[in-house]
């Protein structure tokens, strides 16, 4: 199996696990798993976050493929649930900091004892992409071009995966939101 296929397979497995443990809205999604994603509020939108609170953790990676994601989620999600800190937006951001490390940010409503906390402040552009995960490099280049077209310089990109692979297949769309800090 080639490296790209391994990475794709790992992402599918990781996302399937994440959507089993991440908070879901109160209404029952039609798939019984992930709610149908509405891209409209996120497409070409600007968001101003002031000290938006996140639980943050670092994942070891091997050439951008996260290692031990399931163990991290089994550690973090019970802490978030115990603290009553679930955020209704269910935003989870991924930040590849290097070939061998990635930061995960899970939006919460209040401090979570026993977890590393982080805040993000600033202005962010969001843009929705649809397609296979191996197109992420193309999407990142498009987001940078989009920001530059608005006269803005992106400082950092965060990726937010909206559904697990099974739900993406059921809905016929695989949406990824990229947040560009500007």
C-alpha positions as CSV (number, residue, x, y, z in Angstrom):
1,X,0.0,0.0,0.0
2,X,1.5,3.4,-1.0
3,X,2.0,6.2,1.5
4,X,-0.9,8.2,0.2
5,X,-3.3,5.2,0.5
6,X,-2.1,4.6,4.0
7,X,-2.7,8.2,5.0
8,X,-6.2,8.2,3.4
9,X,-7.0,4.9,5.2
10,X,-5.8,6.3,8.5
11,X,-7.8,9.5,8.1
12,X,-10.9,7.5,7.4
13,X,-10.4,5.4,10.5
14,X,-9.6,8.4,12.7
15,X,-12.5,10.4,11.5
16,X,-14.9,7.5,12.0
17,X,-13.6,7.2,15.6
18,X,-13.8,11.0,16.3
19,X,-17.4,11.2,15.2
20,X,-18.3,8.4,17.6
21,X,-16.9,10.4,20.6
22,X,-17.4,14.1,19.6
23,X,-20.5,15.8,20.8
24,X,-23.5,15.8,18.4
25,X,-26.5,18.1,18.3
26,X,-29.7,17.1,20.1
27,X,-31.6,16.2,17.0
28,X,-31.0,12.7,15.6
29,X,-29.1,12.8,12.3
30,X,-30.6,10.8,9.5
31,X,-27.6,8.5,9.4
32,X,-27.6,7.9,13.1
33,X,-24.1,9.3,13.3
34,X,-23.0,12.7,11.9
35,X,-25.5,15.4,11.2
36,X,-25.8,16.6,7.6
37,X,-23.4,19.5,7.2
38,X,-24.7,22.9,6.0
39,X,-21.8,24.6,4.2
40,X,-23.5,28.0,3.8
41,X,-22.5,29.6,7.1
42,X,-18.9,28.6,6.6
43,X,-18.4,29.3,2.9
44,X,-16.3,32.4,2.2
45,X,-17.1,33.7,5.7
46,X,-15.1,35.8,8.2
47,X,-15.1,34.9,11.9
48,X,-13.8,37.1,14.7
49,X,-12.8,35.0,17.7
50,X,-11.8,36.6,21.0
51,X,-10.2,34.1,23.3
52,X,-12.2,31.3,21.8
53,X,-11.6,28.4,24.2
54,X,-10.2,25.1,23.1
55,X,-8.8,21.9,24.7
56,X,-5.5,21.4,23.0
57,X,-3.3,18.4,22.7
58,X,-0.4,17.3,20.5
59,X,-0.3,14.2,18.4
60,X,2.8,12.4,17.2
61,X,2.7,11.9,13.5
62,X,4.6,10.0,10.9
63,X,4.8,12.2,7.7
64,X,1.5,14.0,8.7
65,X,-0.3,10.7,9.6
66,X,-1.4,11.1,13.2
67,X,-0.4,8.3,15.6
68,X,-2.5,7.5,18.7
69,X,-5.5,9.7,17.9
70,X,-7.9,7.2,19.4
71,X,-6.0,7.2,22.7
72,X,-6.0,11.0,22.8
73,X,-9.7,11.2,22.2
74,X,-10.4,8.6,24.8
75,X,-8.5,10.8,27.2
76,X,-9.9,14.2,26.2
77,X,-13.6,13.5,25.6
78,X,-14.4,12.2,29.1
79,X,-12.7,15.2,30.6
80,X,-14.8,17.5,28.4
81,X,-18.0,15.7,29.2
82,X,-17.3,15.6,33.0
83,X,-16.7,19.3,33.0
84,X,-19.9,19.9,31.1
85,X,-17.9,21.9,28.6
86,X,-19.3,20.6,25.2
87,X,-19.5,23.3,22.6
88,X,-22.6,23.2,20.4
89,X,-20.6,24.1,17.3
90,X,-18.5,20.9,17.7
91,X,-15.5,22.5,16.1
92,X,-12.4,20.4,16.0
93,X,-9.4,21.9,14.3
94,X,-6.2,20.1,13.2
95,X,-2.9,22.0,12.8
96,X,-0.1,20.1,11.2
97,X,2.9,21.7,12.9
98,X,5.5,19.4,11.2
99,X,5.9,16.1,9.5
100,X,6.0,14.5,12.9
101,X,3.6,16.5,15.0
102,X,0.1,17.8,14.8
103,X,-2.0,19.9,17.3
104,X,-5.7,19.2,17.8
105,X,-8.0,21.9,19.1
106,X,-11.5,21.0,20.4
107,X,-13.8,23.9,21.0
108,X,-15.3,24.0,24.6
109,X,-17.5,26.3,26.6
110,X,-15.4,26.5,29.7
111,X,-12.1,25.3,31.3
112,X,-11.7,21.6,31.5
113,X,-9.7,20.4,34.5
114,X,-6.9,18.0,33.7
115,X,-6.7,19.2,30.0
116,X,-4.3,21.7,28.4
117,X,-6.3,24.8,27.5
118,X,-5.7,27.2,24.6
119,X,-7.5,30.2,23.2
120,X,-7.5,31.4,19.7
121,X,-8.1,35.1,19.0
122,X,-8.2,37.0,15.8
123,X,-9.9,37.1,12.4
124,X,-10.4,33.9,10.4
125,X,-11.6,33.2,6.9
126,X,-13.4,30.0,6.4
127,X,-13.9,28.2,3.1
128,X,-15.6,24.9,2.4
129,X,-14.1,22.3,0.2
130,X,-15.6,19.1,-1.0
131,X,-13.7,16.0,-2.3
132,X,-11.2,13.4,-1.3
133,X,-8.8,14.0,1.6
134,X,-5.8,13.7,-0.7
135,X,-6.8,17.1,-2.2
136,X,-5.9,18.9,1.0
137,X,-2.7,20.4,-0.5
138,X,-4.7,21.8,-3.4
139,X,-7.3,23.2,-1.0
140,X,-4.7,24.8,1.1
141,X,-3.2,26.5,-1.9
142,X,-6.7,27.7,-3.0
143,X,-7.4,29.1,0.5
144,X,-4.1,31.0,0.5
145,X,-4.9,32.4,-3.0
146,X,-8.4,33.3,-1.9
147,X,-7.0,35.3,1.1
148,X,-4.4,37.0,-1.0
149,X,-7.1,38.0,-3.4
150,X,-8.8,39.8,-0.6
151,X,-5.5,41.6,0.2
152,X,-5.0,39.4,3.3
153,X,-2.0,37.2,4.3
154,X,-2.9,33.9,5.9
155,X,-0.7,33.3,9.0
156,X,-1.9,29.7,9.6
157,X,-4.4,27.2,8.3
158,X,-6.5,24.9,10.4
159,X,-8.5,22.0,8.9
160,X,-11.9,20.9,10.2
161,X,-13.4,17.6,9.0
162,X,-17.2,17.8,9.1
163,X,-18.3,14.1,8.9
164,X,-16.9,10.7,9.2
165,X,-16.2,8.8,5.9
166,X,-19.3,6.6,6.3
167,X,-21.6,9.6,6.6
168,X,-19.8,11.5,3.8
169,X,-20.5,8.5,1.6
170,X,-24.2,8.3,2.7
171,X,-24.7,12.1,2.1
172,X,-22.7,12.0,-1.2
173,X,-20.5,14.9,0.0
174,X,-17.2,15.0,1.9
175,X,-16.9,18.5,3.2
176,X,-13.8,20.0,4.9
177,X,-13.7,23.5,6.2
178,X,-10.4,25.3,6.2
179,X,-10.0,28.2,8.6
180,X,-7.2,30.7,7.7
181,X,-6.0,32.9,10.5
182,X,-5.5,36.4,8.9
